[in-house]
Structures are given as C-alpha cells and as structure tokens.
C-alpha cells in the first residue's frame, strides 16, 4: 500500500470538499459542512438547514478510499466531482464511480473497481 499516495488523495479530497462547502447559499438558511473520517477513509459534504419551512439535511457528496482507489458513492455536484479530482491530478484509473451500476462502469472511462 502506497501511504504517500493515500495521504495525497486524502488531502485532495478534503481540499475539494472544503472549497465546495465554503460557498454560501444565497436563498435559504442552509449550512454546508464536511465530515472527514481518516480512520475509515470516508469523506462527506452535507447540507443542513431550512429552506422556508422545509428541512434540509442531505449528503451532496460521499467519497470512500477503498483499496487505494477513490470511490465516489454519491455525487450531487453539477459537473461531477470526478472532474475536480482529475484536475487535481488523480488518474482516472484510481477513480471509481460507485454510484453507477457495476455493469456500466466499464463504459464510464473510470476505474471499474
């Protein structure tokens, strides 16, 4: 296991998610927060608050590090968090679109597993 690579991946994920979460909502009382669990290699970007009388509590992005690969389990971004990871230097073969069915992953251009 390449621990330097994993530490680099952790830092990239945390930086990207923190940048997204720092953007304020202009239309509602919603706070973004990030959850970084380096022990289990789970990374979340959550939105919590109120939009009028509607409660907002949801996960926008969920990423896991599994066997040296970045697994995107949930992606609620417009462009796709995978594109941000690529721009940060993560190779496509180390990114798994976990939210896509396994039989479709070979056609995504990203890692299968």
N, C-alpha and C positions, 0 to 999 in steps of 0.2 A: 504494500500500500504506500503510495507516494503522499506522505503527510504534508509536504510543502505544497503540492498541487491542491490537496483538500483545504488547507488553510487559505490558499489563494481563492479558491472557489467560494469558501465561506465569506471572505471579505468582499468579493464581487457581489454576491447575493445580498449581503447586508447593506452595502452601499446603494445598490439599485433600489431595493425596497424602501430604504430610508429616504431616498430622493423622491420617490412616488408619494410616500406618506407625508412628506413635508409640504405638499401642495394643498393649500386650504380650499375648502368648499365655500363657494360664494352664495349658495342658495338655501342652505339649511344648516342647522346646528349639529354638524357631523364632525367627529374627530377621527382621524386616521391614526392607527398605531401599528407598530411592528412587534412581532414576537420572535425572538431568536433563541432557539434551543440548540446550542452547540453540542450538548451531551448526546442528544438523539439526532442531531443534524436535521432539524425541522425549522422552517422559516415561513412566517405568515405576515401578510399585510391585511389588517382588519379595518373596517369602518364601523363606528359605533356612534349612536346619537339619535336625533329626531329630525324628521322631515315633516313639519307640521305636526299632525297627531299620529303619524306613522313611525313606529320604532324601526330604527336601522341597526342591524347587528349582523354583519356578514364578513366572510372571508373573500377578499378580492384575489389574492394570490397565495398559493400554498406550494412550497418547494421543499423537497427532501433530497438529501445526499444519500444515495444508496450505491454501494459497491463502486465508489469513485465516479459516479455519474450524477448529474443534476436531473432530478425527476420533477417536472412541472406537473403537479397534481391538480391544480386549479389555476386558471388564468383569466382574470376579469379585466385585463387591460385592452385598450383599443388595438394597438399594433401587435401585441403579443410580447410577453416577457422574454421569450427565446431570442428575439431580435436584439433586445438590450444586452442579453448575455453574450451573444455573438460579437456585438460592437465592443464589449469589454474584453474580448479575446478568448472566450470559451469556444472550443471547437464544437461543431455540430455533432460530431460522434460522441461527445460527452453530455449531450442534452437529450433527454427522453421526454416526449410529450405524453406523460402518464394519463392525461385526460382524454386521449384518443384511444379507441379500441385497439387491442394488440394486433388484430389483423390488418388495420390501416396504417400502423406505424411505419412499415417498410416504405410507404409512399410519401411520407412527410419530409424526407430529406434529413431527418434527425435520427438519432440512435433508436434502435428497436428496444433494447433493454440493457 
